[in-house]
């Protein structure tokens, strides 16, 4: 990728783009259907919740999408 313009603009674009390329969280769904009672482990946070999550739906409760903390 080539940019023309001031060095300041190139610097701003670099700090805006590079973190999104290098900070990828690992995520997984917690909670086992049909009776879901999920817990995110230490070092993980709840990013989302859903009745069906990764496939089989919960009759009771929800599933949590747990992701690592970067």
Secondary structure by P-SEA (a helix, b strand, c coil): ccccccaaaaaaaaaaccccccbbbbbbbbccccccccccccccccccccccccccccccbbbbbccccc
